Amino acid sequence: MKNQLSSIYSQINLAFLLFLSNFNISLAQELFLENGTMEDWILHESGTYEEPAPAAYWATSNPVSLLGPTAPVTVFKETELVIEGNYAAKMVTDSFAIFMPPALPVAGALALGDFEPDFENFGNSLKLGKPFTDTPTHFRGHYMYFPQNNDSCAIYARLTKWNTALNKQDTIAEAFLTTGETVDSYTYYDIPFDYISTETPDTLIVVFTSSARGIEFIAQPGSTLYIDGTSILSGVDIPLMPEITVRTYPNPVTERLFVELAQPAQNASIHIYHLDGKKLNTYPLSQQNNVVQLNHLPNGLYFYQVYVNEVLAKGGKLKVEK
């Protein structure tokens, strides 16, 4: 029974946590994301917890709490620490002691999708994403984070399109933020979508989680993520020759990464992160054309973020391949 519940929880975590890309777009029109302000909440039919409304739009990790009397609720309506309106969303990593130690960590998670229990294959219970055919430029919002014992959170959005030939979802663009640092006041994030395809997407996925590595059962109880004022800056189309503010190449990189800025900046830097959100290094970008030595990094996938005058100008995945 314990192994069965562990497998069920693993499938839930797998559905929530996706792997988090070099094409800038520039035309923008409007801001929208249904109930991105977290103002509307509804009581679950079980009567044991509330979830952001509408239920057919937002899904949470709270159904894990229905697995047993000690299983925790991990997503809450926040009424005090709020930056917009009256409410925010609070995700808290907890643990689930099924019968005996060790307890299973339960990461708080909130995502666009539907949760309909499928007890024959619990991994099919969560359907991530909602129909979406626009080409947004930025993923925006406010967050606070209080990690425990070197934990890290993840905030990301992904655009996908169904590939009928391969019977799978192809990634069109991604925007992500991950950190293991304490953020003790609401901080604004404005993440550009990195496009890897010019195809029109059919689905938008948005995920927030208080423990980015919950899928690996690496999560620290007490890690807490707050989010509020989430929105998508919608674009009109993807220009063939966009105005590039920041350009990074090559990708994959062997030893040297080139970072080109549209113009010299006195305060610019690139941050390199491991997949678990741990920052590996920060390199100043003091010129318009910069060379960053990455020959010390082992082969693998990393995240990077380029900041210009304390504003996130570009981010994405970086592959080191020697």
N, C-alpha and C positions, 0 to 999 in steps of 0.2 A: 504493500500500500504506500509506504514511504517513497519507494522508487517511482511508483506511478504518479504520485503528486509532484515529485521533483521534476519528472518529465513534463507534466502539464505546465508547471510554472516556467520551465525552460522554454517551452513553445510560446507561452505568452510573452516572455521577454524577447524572444527572437522576433516575434511579430512587431514589437514596438521599436526595436533598435536596429536601424539600417546603417550600412556603411555610407559614410558620407562620401578644370576643369578650366579653359582659358579663353573666354570670348566675352568681351564687354559690350553692353548695349546701352543706348542713351536716350531713346524717346520714352517719355512717361506721361501718364494721363491722370490716374486717380488712385485713391487708397481704398482698399476694401479687404475684409476678412470677416465672415459672419461671426458676431459676438466675440471679436478679437479683444474687446475691452473687458471681457469676463464679467459683464454686468448681469447676465441672465443665467440662473441656475434652476435645476429641477430636482425633486426628490426621486431617487430610484424606487422602482416598484417594491423592492425589498424593504424600504423604509429605513435603511441603515446608513445611507450616505447620499450626498448631493453631487450632481455633476453639471458641468456647463451645458447650457441649452444651445441649440436643439439637440436632443439625444441622437438624432440621425446624422448629426454633423460632427460632434466631438465625442471621442471615446477616451476612457481612462483605464488605469490599472486597477481601479477599485473592485472590479468583479473578482479579483483574487481573494478578497475578503469573504466571499461566499463559499470558499473551499473548506472552511472549518472555523470553529469558535475562536481560535487564536490567530487566524489570518487577519492582517491589518488592512485598514483603509489608508491609502497613501496619497490621495489627492483631495484637497480641501478648498472650500470657499473662504478666502481671506477677507476679513472685514476691517482690520486695523492698518496693516502695512499695505497701503494702496496708493497709486500715483494718479490714476484716472478713475473718476466716478466713485462708486461705493465699494466695489469688490475687485479682488484679484484672484489668481489661482496659486495655490501653494502645494508643492510636491515634496514629500518627506520620505526618504528611504527608511524602511523598517525591516523587520525580520519575522519569519514564520517558523516557530518551533512546532514541527508536526507531531512528533512523539517524544523525541529525545534530541539532545545536542548532536551535531551542530545545527543551528537554525539556518534556514534558507533566507538570504537577503531578498527583499522585495523593493525594487526601485520604484519611486513615484514616477508616473508617466502620463502624459496628456497628448493626444494626437487627433488629427482629422481622420475620421473613419467610423465604422459601425462595429458594435460588439453584440453578437448573437451567439450564445453558448451552443457549441457543437460538441457534445460529450463523447462522440465516437472518434472525433479528431479535433482535440481542443485547439490545436494550432490554427484551425480554420475559423475560429470564433471571431478573430479580429480581422476586419477588412480595412487596410490602411488606404487613405486617400479619398478625394472627392473629384467629380468631373470638373475639368478646368482646361480651357483652350486658349488662354491668353499667353503673352510673353512678358512676364514681369521683370523689372529691373532690380528691385531691392526687397529684402525681407527685413522688417523693422519691428521694434518694440522696446519694452523696458524689462529689466530683470535684476534680481538680487540673488546671491548665492552664498551659502554658508556650508562649506565642505567639512567633512570629518575624516581625519586620518588619511590625508592625501587622496581623497575621492575627487571626482570631476563630474561636471554636468555636461549636457549636450543640448543645443538648440539648433534645429535645422529644418530646412525646407527642400523638397525635391520635386522636380517636374518630370513626368514620365509619359511614355506613349507605348501602347500595346503593339508588339511586333507579332503579326499573325504568322509570319513564316517560321519564326523561332519559338512561338508560343510563350513569350515572356515580355515583361515590361522593360523597355529601353530607357535609360536615363537621358533626359534632354538637358537639364540644368540642375545645379545644386547651390545652396547657400547654407553656411553652417557657422556656428560659434561653439567652441568648447573651451572650458577653463577649469583649472583646479585651484584657483585663487579665490580668496574671500572677497565678495563684492557686497559691502554692508549698507549700501544705499542704492535706490533704483538708478540703474545706469542704462542709457540709451544705446541700443545697437542698431546699426544700419548696414546690413550685409549685402553686397552685390551678388546677384545670381551669376554663376560661372556657367556659360553655355558650352556644351560639347557637341551640340547638334543644332542644325537650323530647322529641324522638323517641328511641326506644331504639336505641343503636348496635348494629352487628353486627361491627365490626372495631376492633381496637386497633393503632395504629402507634406504635412507639418508635424513635427514631433518635438516635445520637450521632455526631458528626463533628469531627475536629480542625481542619477548615477549612470554615467555613460557606459560603464562596463558591467552593468547588471546582468547582461546575457551570459557573461562568464562567471557569474556568481562572485564577482569582485565589486562589492558595494558596501558602503559603510553606513550603518544605521545612524540617523540624525542628520545626514546631509540634506539640506533644504534648499529648494529652488522656488523663487517667486517669479511669476510673469504677469505682465499687464500691458494693455495697449498694443497688442500685436496687429500688424497690418502688412499688406502686400502692395508695393508700388507697381501698378500695372503699366506695361509698355504697349505701344502701338504695333511695332514690328521690330525686327532685327535688321539694322542697316548692313549692307554688304561691306562698307568701309567705315566702321564706327570710329569715333574719336577716342583713341586709346589714352587713358590717363596714366595707367601703369601697365607695363608689358613685362612678363617673365618668360624666360626660355633658356635652354631647351627643357622639355619634359617628355620623357625621362631625362634626368641629368646624371652625368658621370662624376664630374669633379667640380665644375664651376657653373653657377647659376647666374645668368645675366638679368639684371633688373633695370628697366628703362623707365624713367619718369618723364612726363610730358614737359616738365620744366624743373630746374633745380629747386630743391626745398631744403630749408635750414633744419627742419625737424621731420625726418623720415626714417623709417626702419622697417625691417622684415623680421618676423617672428616665426620660428620653426617649431612645430609641435609633433610629439609622438601621437599615434592613433588614439591613445587613451586620454589625450588632452594635456599631458604633461609638457610644459615648455622646455625645449632643449637648448635654445640659444636665441639671442637677439643680435642682429647685425645692423649697424647704422648705415643709412644710404645718404652719403654726403654729396653725391654728384648726380648729374642727370643720367649718366650711364654708369652703372655699378656692377662690380663682379663680386659674388659671394662664394667663398670656398666651402664646399660641402663634401670634400673628399674624405673627411673623417667619419661620415655617416655610413653605417652599414646599409646594404641593399634592403629596400622595402618601401612602403608607402608612408608619407608624412603629410601633415597639414601645414600650410603657411598663411600668414596674414601680413599685408603691407599697410602700414599706417603712414599718412602724410598729414603733418600738423594735427596729430592726435585723432584723426578721422580714418576709419577703416576704408581704404581705397580699393583693395583687391584681396581675395582669398581663394583658396582652392586646395586640391590635392596635388602632391608632388611625389614623383616616383624617383628613387635613387637606384640606378642600375649600372653597375660597373662591368 
